[in-house]
Amino acid sequence: MVIEDKIVRVEVYEPGIRTADGVGIGSTLAELKKAYGNRLIAEKNIYDGEDIQFVWTSKDRGLVFYTDKGKVRFMAGGGPAIRYVEGCL
């Protein structure tokens, strides 16, 4: 995602790319919890009720993991734009 000519969010949908903590597409919710512990913040997706898992790595940077049936189906990293549910403003 680009806002005002700056990359503010990068999304990953394909297996194989992992975070520094070893989490990627297909990882289980248990693996997310093991990797991030109490830094993991769960919220419900307003459209389908599935969990969205946030990990803030600094005040204005983080990762988000969209889960379906307990597994990561896609993930994104970046600034506050990771909170955009539809990937847009």
Secondary structure, DSSP 8 states (H G I E B T S, - for coil): -EETTEE-EEEE-STT-B-TTS-BTT-BHHHHHHHHGGGEEEEE-TTT--EEEEEEEETTEEEEEEEETTEEEEEEEESGGGG-TTS--
